[in-house]
Amino acid sequence: MPNRWVIAAAAVVTQVCLGAVYGWSVFVGPLVTSTGWSLTQVSLTFTIAIAFLGVGTIIGGLWQDRAGPRPVATVAGLLYGAGYLLAGWFVSSRSVAGLYVSYGALGGIGMGMGYITPVATLTKWFPDRRGLMTGVAVAGYGAGALVMSPFAARSIAVRGVPATFAILGIVYLILILTAARFYSHPPAGWRPAGWEPTGTVMRAASAADFTVREAMGTATFWMLWLMLFLNVSAGIMIISQASPMAQQQARMTPVAAAGLVGVISMFNGAGRVVWAWASDAIGRSRVYFLLYVIQAAIFFALPRLTDAALFSAALALIGFCYGGGFGTMPSFTADSFGSKFMGGIYGWILLAWAAAAIPSPILIARLRQTTGQYDQAIYSIAAVLVVATILPLTVRRPAK
């Protein structure tokens, strides 16, 4: 019998590698300066990567339900590492289309396949700590930029963007392929020795396993989809422009702004654990309600924050809530539909992540380019979050 704690450790390693995408803003300024591409063109790379992540989660989730997690994670590592390596070559040749295909499409699909696999696997291995352990796994993803951003900022200054992409590609390829060797599914009907569901949240979890088709036929599925979409839209808008926004609004240096990206990543990772752990105690719906309320208040205040410390604290809290949405949603999904077909079901839920990556980063980049300010986009998402508080108050577990 595989050791489930070793599988959890491998999941965290994989997610740290994949979460480097949240440090994309570190590359934004150097790419604009060195290539002559516009801010919108460079920002679109991030949007494409997250959009194709959604494609990868569906492919990987459905495939791993049939074949198990190991082959899916292996292919994910190959695609993701290749995406970075090719991105370096395309930046050298000044091909923005090539950057979109390599880092955006190829790397995004690998990222999605790699993300869904450990999350779905851990819901099966840890029914006794479902919220906490899926939160720990995706915390690695949130912390990815914390590890990558400081290195990338210094490496870009010394070696340039292409060489930095190449180094990261090799490292990520090796680490993800190594972690993939430890993944497996537990035997059918397996439970931790002596464990029985206790507590309000665990007792309320679905005892039935919905197929992907059955889950998608419920109103609950689409409400969960929309809840994740809105939470991602809010956070990803800020994360995609964190470095240039910090330099403009809070007058931070490029190095300090890169450090802030790392701080956001740290809080993003912490939020995935803390909110997921809290959801085991107070319930998934209550956590989502709190996420929306806290973020709405911060977004309304954000355009007036010019002090570097206050600005940094606000972005850190946004990252904390953004991560909380990801940390809580896997257990929310498994509670609602069972864990047997979690890969396929959650793969479709994560398409909300990809869909959210399209409008909000482009909106904030375009408004910044045309108006010189970020205010309009920030106030818009704040208003949406206020309305969104209705959703977690009305979502219900479906009956099969």
C-alpha positions, 0 to 999 in steps of 0.5 A: 500500500503506498504511503499517502503522506508521500503522495501528498508531498509529491503533490505539493512539489508538483504544484509549486512548479506549476504555480510559477505562472502567478509570477508572470508579472515579473516578466511583463516589464522586461518583455515590454522593454526588450521586445517592443511588444505592448503591455496588452500583448505581453499580458495576453500570454498569461491569459492564454496560459490560464485559458489553456489550463482549463483545457488541460484540467478537462483532459487530465481529469477525465483521463486520470479517472480511467488510467490513474494519475501517474501517466497524466502527471508524466505527460503534464511534466513533459508539456509544461517543461517544453513550454518553458524551453520553447518560450525562451527560444521564441522570445529570442526570435521576437515571436510573440505568436510563438510565445503564445503557443509555447508558454500559453497553449503548450505550457497551459495544457501541461499546467492544467493536467498537472494541477487536476491530478494531485488534487483529485488523487488526494480527495480519495486518499484523505477523506478524513482531512479532505478540506485541509489536505486539498488545501495543502496541495493547492497551497503549493501552487499558490506558493509557486511564484514565491519560489520563482519570482525572486530568482527570475527577477535576478536571473533576468537582470543577469542572463535575460528573459530567454535564458531564465525561461530555459533554466526554469523549464529544465528544473520544472521538467525534472521535478514534475516527472520525479513527483509523478512516479509516486502517484496512485489511486487507493483501492476501491472502497478504501478508508483510513483505518478506524475512520468514520465520518464525524462532524457537521461538514463530513456528515453533510458530504454526499454519500453517493458518487455522481458521474460527470454527466449527472453532476453537470446536470445539477444546478449545484454544479453550475453554481459552484462553477460561477462561484469559482469564476467570480473569485478567480476574476477578482484575484487574477486581475490583480495578480496579473498586474501586481508588479507594474501596479505596485510601481505606478501606484505605490512608487515601488522599485522593480525589485521591491515590486517583484518582492511583493509578487512573492508576498502575494504568492505566500499569502495565496498559498497560506489562504489555500490551507487556512480557508480550506481548514476553516471550511472543514469546521464552518462549512464550504458555503460560509467560507465563500461568503466571507471571501466575497465580503472581504475582497469587496471591501478591499477592492473598494479601498484599493485605488486610494492606497498609495502608501507602499505598506498599506498597498502591499497589505491589501494585495496580500489579503486579496491573494489570501482570499484568492487562494482560499477559493481554490483551497476550498473548492475541491472539497466543496465539489467532492462533498457535493458529488462524491470522490469517485469521478472527482477528476472529471467533475473538478476538471470541468469546474476548473474551466471556470478558472480558464474562463475567468482568465480571459476578461479580467486581466485583459480588462485591467491591462487595456484600461490602464493602457487607455486611461493610465489608471487601474481604478475603473477595472478595480471598482467594477470587480468590487461591485460584482463581488458584492452581488456575488455574496448571494451565491454561497447563501443559496447553493445546496448539495444535490440529491441523486 
